């Protein structure tokens, strides 16, 4: 019995030794598995942080883009308004330049103040030899305002404008000749 007991004891010791070896191997395997998994887990964590940062950056970029797009729309509206103002100013400038040109022409030739065609009409009257008596005009050339009445020049001009551009003739034949000259010199 002693031998059997010794054998049983040895077997128990051997089994206990194998159990310790198994526990050690299991602990080592678990440590190895954790050691192998840790870099992977760390990399997953890093990627998750990058994804989170990218999401925040994307939201910031979208907000910046929306702000920039709104600013672009506002500036486009301002640009359209400015272009409209420039066009109006250009038209006004053109009108003013035309008026200045007309005034400069009138300064050089006082007949222009009675209309653009008046210098041509006066030349044609001067060159015509078939008059019984040369017409007088335009009547406005013979009207002079005194200094004390210069303030009324605009009112008088608007009231008498047709008369100031007229000519005086003393017979029917000269009237027909003058009418022909005026018709020939009308703007077409």
Short mmCIF file of the C-alpha atoms (twelve columns), coordinates in Angstrom:
data_MODEL
# 
_entry.id   MODEL 
# 
loop_
_atom_site.group_PDB 
_atom_site.id 
_atom_site.type_symbol 
_atom_site.label_atom_id 
_atom_site.label_alt_id 
_atom_site.label_comp_id 
_atom_site.label_asym_id 
_atom_site.label_seq_id 
_atom_site.Cartn_x 
_atom_site.Cartn_y 
_atom_site.Cartn_z 
_atom_site.pdbx_PDB_model_num 
ATOM 1   C CA . UNK A 1   0.000   0.000   0.000    1 
ATOM 2   C CA . UNK A 2   2.757   2.225   0.605    1 
ATOM 3   C CA . UNK A 3   3.927   1.878   -2.958   1 
ATOM 4   C CA . UNK A 4   0.453   2.643   -4.126   1 
ATOM 5   C CA . UNK A 5   0.283   5.611   -1.884   1 
ATOM 6   C CA . UNK A 6   3.621   6.781   -3.150   1 
ATOM 7   C CA . UNK A 7   2.534   6.261   -6.696   1 
ATOM 8   C CA . UNK A 8   -0.706  8.154   -6.052   1 
ATOM 9   C CA . UNK A 9   1.241   10.891  -4.327   1 
ATOM 10  C CA . UNK A 10  3.675   11.124  -7.232   1 
ATOM 11  C CA . UNK A 11  0.799   11.225  -9.653   1 
ATOM 12  C CA . UNK A 12  -0.863  13.965  -7.687   1 
ATOM 13  C CA . UNK A 13  2.419   15.875  -7.601   1 
ATOM 14  C CA . UNK A 14  2.849   15.360  -11.341  1 
ATOM 15  C CA . UNK A 15  -0.745  16.483  -11.976  1 
ATOM 16  C CA . UNK A 16  -0.190  19.523  -9.734   1 
ATOM 17  C CA . UNK A 17  3.030   20.253  -11.596  1 
ATOM 18  C CA . UNK A 18  1.204   20.014  -14.949  1 
ATOM 19  C CA . UNK A 19  -1.573  22.270  -13.616  1 
ATOM 20  C CA . UNK A 20  1.058   24.861  -12.614  1 
ATOM 21  C CA . UNK A 21  2.678   24.587  -16.042  1 
ATOM 22  C CA . UNK A 22  -0.729  24.935  -17.696  1 
ATOM 23  C CA . UNK A 23  -1.562  27.995  -15.559  1 
ATOM 24  C CA . UNK A 24  1.843   29.513  -16.377  1 
ATOM 25  C CA . UNK A 25  1.345   28.772  -20.100  1 
ATOM 26  C CA . UNK A 26  -2.157  30.273  -19.953  1 
ATOM 27  C CA . UNK A 27  -0.900  33.394  -18.183  1 
ATOM 28  C CA . UNK A 28  1.953   33.686  -20.694  1 
ATOM 29  C CA . UNK A 29  -0.492  33.214  -23.627  1 
ATOM 30  C CA . UNK A 30  -2.855  35.829  -22.200  1 
ATOM 31  C CA . UNK A 31  0.041   38.261  -21.709  1 
ATOM 32  C CA . UNK A 32  1.243   37.560  -25.262  1 
ATOM 33  C CA . UNK A 33  -2.269  38.043  -26.654  1 
ATOM 34  C CA . UNK A 34  -2.665  41.324  -24.745  1 
ATOM 35  C CA . UNK A 35  0.821   42.384  -25.857  1 
ATOM 36  C CA . UNK A 36  -0.079  41.551  -29.475  1 
ATOM 37  C CA . UNK A 37  -3.461  43.272  -29.237  1 
ATOM 38  C CA . UNK A 38  -2.247  46.455  -27.516  1 
ATOM 39  C CA . UNK A 39  -0.603  48.029  -30.635  1 
ATOM 40  C CA . UNK A 40  -3.719  47.216  -32.611  1 
ATOM 41  C CA . UNK A 41  -5.936  48.750  -29.909  1 
ATOM 42  C CA . UNK A 42  -3.626  51.803  -29.749  1 
ATOM 43  C CA . UNK A 43  -3.821  52.193  -33.543  1 
ATOM 44  C CA . UNK A 44  -7.634  51.910  -33.452  1 
ATOM 45  C CA . UNK A 45  -7.724  54.584  -30.762  1 
ATOM 46  C CA . UNK A 46  -5.428  56.859  -32.845  1 
ATOM 47  C CA . UNK A 47  -7.611  56.373  -35.938  1 
ATOM 48  C CA . UNK A 48  -10.762 57.139  -33.957  1 
ATOM 49  C CA . UNK A 49  -9.140  60.377  -32.711  1 
ATOM 50  C CA . UNK A 50  -8.139  61.296  -36.303  1 
ATOM 51  C CA . UNK A 51  -11.686 60.616  -37.507  1 
ATOM 52  C CA . UNK A 52  -13.045 62.809  -34.714  1 
ATOM 53  C CA . UNK A 53  -10.593 65.621  -35.534  1 
ATOM 54  C CA . UNK A 54  -11.415 65.302  -39.244  1 
ATOM 55  C CA . UNK A 55  -15.106 65.568  -38.447  1 
ATOM 56  C CA . UNK A 56  -14.500 68.755  -36.459  1 
ATOM 57  C CA . UNK A 57  -12.309 70.155  -39.262  1 
ATOM 58  C CA . UNK A 58  -14.979 69.260  -41.797  1 
ATOM 59  C CA . UNK A 59  -17.609 71.140  -39.767  1 
ATOM 60  C CA . UNK A 60  -15.285 74.158  -39.489  1 
ATOM 61  C CA . UNK A 61  -14.574 74.040  -43.220  1 
ATOM 62  C CA . UNK A 62  -18.270 73.786  -44.044  1 
ATOM 63  C CA . UNK A 63  -19.026 76.757  -41.779  1 
ATOM 64  C CA . UNK A 64  -16.174 78.749  -43.337  1 
ATOM 65  C CA . UNK A 65  -17.369 77.847  -46.833  1 
ATOM 66  C CA . UNK A 66  -20.924 78.930  -45.996  1 
ATOM 67  C CA . UNK A 67  -19.600 82.217  -44.572  1 
ATOM 68  C CA . UNK A 68  -17.443 82.766  -47.658  1 
ATOM 69  C CA . UNK A 69  -20.359 81.938  -49.979  1 
ATOM 70  C CA . UNK A 70  -22.603 84.410  -48.163  1 
ATOM 71  C CA . UNK A 71  -19.883 87.063  -48.352  1 
ATOM 72  C CA . UNK A 72  -19.509 86.308  -52.082  1 
ATOM 73  C CA . UNK A 73  -23.261 86.786  -52.586  1 
ATOM 74  C CA . UNK A 74  -23.218 90.069  -50.667  1 
ATOM 75  C CA . UNK A 75  -20.225 91.314  -52.669  1 
ATOM 76  C CA . UNK A 76  -21.830 90.186  -55.933  1 
ATOM 77  C CA . UNK A 77  -24.928 92.231  -55.046  1 
ATOM 78  C CA . UNK A 78  -22.740 95.224  -54.166  1 
ATOM 79  C CA . UNK A 79  -20.826 94.778  -57.415  1 
ATOM 80  C CA . UNK A 80  -24.078 94.762  -59.399  1 
ATOM 81  C CA . UNK A 81  -25.212 97.916  -57.595  1 
ATOM 82  C CA . UNK A 82  -21.854 99.591  -58.236  1 
ATOM 83  C CA . UNK A 83  -21.976 98.633  -61.921  1 
ATOM 84  C CA . UNK A 84  -25.467 100.146 -62.142  1 
ATOM 85  C CA . UNK A 85  -24.186 103.336 -60.508  1 
ATOM 86  C CA . UNK A 86  -21.194 103.402 -62.858  1 
ATOM 87  C CA . UNK A 87  -23.496 102.990 -65.862  1 
ATOM 88  C CA . UNK A 88  -25.729 105.817 -64.644  1 
ATOM 89  C CA . UNK A 89  -22.696 107.998 -63.968  1 
ATOM 90  C CA . UNK A 90  -21.277 107.164 -67.404  1 
ATOM 91  C CA . UNK A 91  -24.574 108.108 -69.051  1 
ATOM 92  C CA . UNK A 92  -24.675 111.341 -67.068  1 
ATOM 93  C CA . UNK A 93  -21.062 112.046 -68.013  1 
ATOM 94  C CA . UNK A 94  -21.856 111.453 -71.689  1 
ATOM 95  C CA . UNK A 95  -24.811 113.848 -71.500  1 
ATOM 96  C CA . UNK A 96  -22.701 116.459 -69.721  1 
ATOM 97  C CA . UNK A 97  -19.866 116.082 -72.244  1 
ATOM 98  C CA . UNK A 98  -22.381 116.463 -75.082  1 
ATOM 99  C CA . UNK A 99  -23.782 119.566 -73.423  1 
ATOM 100 C CA . UNK A 100 -20.246 120.957 -72.892  1 
ATOM 101 C CA . UNK A 101 -19.445 120.254 -76.533  1 
ATOM 102 C CA . UNK A 102 -22.629 122.060 -77.540  1 
ATOM 103 C CA . UNK A 103 -21.741 125.004 -75.306  1 
ATOM 104 C CA . UNK A 104 -18.205 125.127 -76.688  1 
ATOM 105 C CA . UNK A 105 -19.622 125.074 -80.219  1 
ATOM 106 C CA . UNK A 106 -22.064 127.814 -79.262  1 
ATOM 107 C CA . UNK A 107 -19.185 129.814 -77.816  1 
ATOM 108 C CA . UNK A 108 -17.287 129.492 -81.086  1 
ATOM 109 C CA . UNK A 109 -20.365 130.057 -83.248  1 
ATOM 110 C CA . UNK A 110 -23.241 131.833 -81.498  1 
ATOM 111 C CA . UNK A 111 -25.635 130.479 -84.143  1 
ATOM 112 C CA . UNK A 112 -25.319 126.973 -82.620  1 
ATOM 113 C CA . UNK A 113 -27.197 128.208 -79.555  1 
ATOM 114 C CA . UNK A 114 -30.256 128.340 -81.843  1 
ATOM 115 C CA . UNK A 115 -29.843 124.679 -82.833  1 
ATOM 116 C CA . UNK A 116 -27.222 122.471 -84.453  1 
ATOM 117 C CA . UNK A 117 -28.495 123.181 -87.973  1 
ATOM 118 C CA . UNK A 118 -28.631 126.986 -87.594  1 
ATOM 119 C CA . UNK A 119 -25.028 127.636 -88.781  1 
ATOM 120 C CA . UNK A 120 -25.775 125.701 -91.989  1 
ATOM 121 C CA . UNK A 121 -29.041 127.586 -92.484  1 
ATOM 122 C CA . UNK A 122 -27.289 130.939 -92.002  1 
ATOM 123 C CA . UNK A 123 -24.562 129.958 -94.494  1 
ATOM 124 C CA . UNK A 124 -27.208 128.883 -97.043  1 
ATOM 125 C CA . UNK A 125 -29.069 132.187 -96.559  1 
ATOM 126 C CA . UNK A 126 -25.795 134.057 -97.030  1 
ATOM 127 C CA . UNK A 127 -24.909 132.093 -100.175 1 
ATOM 128 C CA . UNK A 128 -28.360 132.425 -101.737 1 
ATOM 129 C CA . UNK A 129 -28.509 135.187 -104.329 1 
ATOM 130 C CA . UNK A 130 -32.222 135.079 -105.209 1 
ATOM 131 C CA . UNK A 131 -33.490 137.220 -102.313 1 
ATOM 132 C CA . UNK A 132 -35.553 140.301 -102.921 1 
ATOM 133 C CA . UNK A 133 -34.604 141.227 -99.388  1 
ATOM 134 C CA . UNK A 134 -32.400 138.970 -97.211  1 
ATOM 135 C CA . UNK A 135 -34.257 137.501 -94.110  1 
ATOM 136 C CA . UNK A 136 -33.461 138.836 -90.653  1 
ATOM 137 C CA . UNK A 137 -32.755 136.243 -87.995  1 
ATOM 138 C CA . UNK A 138 -32.750 134.297 -86.043  1 
ATOM 139 C CA . UNK A 139 -34.645 136.916 -84.058  1 
ATOM 140 C CA . UNK A 140 -32.932 135.809 -80.826  1 
ATOM 141 C CA . UNK A 141 -29.641 137.195 -82.160  1 
ATOM 142 C CA . UNK A 142 -31.181 140.665 -82.110  1 
ATOM 143 C CA . UNK A 143 -32.688 140.445 -78.616  1 
ATOM 144 C CA . UNK A 144 -30.487 141.635 -75.737  1 
ATOM 145 C CA . UNK A 145 -31.403 141.547 -72.044  1 
ATOM 146 C CA . UNK A 146 -30.293 144.329 -69.773  1 
ATOM 147 C CA . UNK A 147 -28.371 143.344 -66.664  1 
ATOM 148 C CA . UNK A 148 -31.328 143.991 -64.413  1 
ATOM 149 C CA . UNK A 149 -33.467 141.471 -66.387  1 
ATOM 150 C CA . UNK A 150 -30.893 138.679 -66.772  1 
ATOM 151 C CA . UNK A 151 -32.588 136.748 -63.956  1 
ATOM 152 C CA . UNK A 152 -35.599 136.239 -66.240  1 
ATOM 153 C CA . UNK A 153 -33.593 134.833 -69.170  1 
ATOM 154 C CA . UNK A 154 -34.696 131.207 -68.569  1 
ATOM 155 C CA . UNK A 155 -38.365 132.097 -68.329  1 
ATOM 156 C CA . UNK A 156 -38.240 134.381 -71.357  1 
ATOM 157 C CA . UNK A 157 -36.330 131.818 -73.414  1 
ATOM 158 C CA . UNK A 158 -38.814 129.045 -72.647  1 
ATOM 159 C CA . UNK A 159 -41.781 131.340 -73.374  1 
ATOM 160 C CA . UNK A 160 -40.369 132.801 -76.607  1 
ATOM 161 C CA . UNK A 161 -38.178 129.864 -77.765  1 
ATOM 162 C CA . UNK A 162 -39.981 129.298 -81.085  1 
ATOM 163 C CA . UNK A 163 -40.007 133.020 -81.805  1 
ATOM 164 C CA . UNK A 164 -36.322 133.455 -80.945  1 
ATOM 165 C CA . UNK A 165 -35.400 130.803 -83.556  1 
ATOM 166 C CA . UNK A 166 -37.579 132.452 -86.236  1 
ATOM 167 C CA . UNK A 167 -36.680 134.680 -89.196  1 
ATOM 168 C CA . UNK A 168 -38.416 137.767 -90.535  1 
ATOM 169 C CA . UNK A 169 -39.203 138.067 -94.258  1 
ATOM 170 C CA . UNK A 170 -41.218 140.752 -95.992  1 
ATOM 171 C CA . UNK A 171 -42.559 138.919 -99.057  1 
ATOM 172 C CA . UNK A 172 -43.992 135.550 -100.080 1 
ATOM 173 C CA . UNK A 173 -41.205 134.663 -102.507 1 
ATOM 174 C CA . UNK A 174 -38.481 135.096 -99.824  1 
ATOM 175 C CA . UNK A 175 -40.637 133.132 -97.387  1 
ATOM 176 C CA . UNK A 176 -40.789 130.157 -99.811  1 
ATOM 177 C CA . UNK A 177 -37.041 130.385 -100.476 1 
ATOM 178 C CA . UNK A 178 -36.301 130.435 -96.719  1 
ATOM 179 C CA . UNK A 179 -38.660 127.470 -96.122  1 
ATOM 180 C CA . UNK A 180 -36.806 125.456 -98.775  1 
ATOM 181 C CA . UNK A 181 -33.415 126.227 -97.130  1 
ATOM 182 C CA . UNK A 182 -34.721 125.255 -93.667  1 
ATOM 183 C CA . UNK A 183 -36.175 121.961 -95.026  1 
ATOM 184 C CA . UNK A 184 -32.891 121.107 -96.778  1 
ATOM 185 C CA . UNK A 185 -30.922 121.650 -93.571  1 
ATOM 186 C CA . UNK A 186 -33.173 119.726 -91.177  1 
ATOM 187 C CA . UNK A 187 -31.544 116.753 -89.409  1 
ATOM 188 C CA . UNK A 188 -32.415 113.518 -91.155  1 
# 
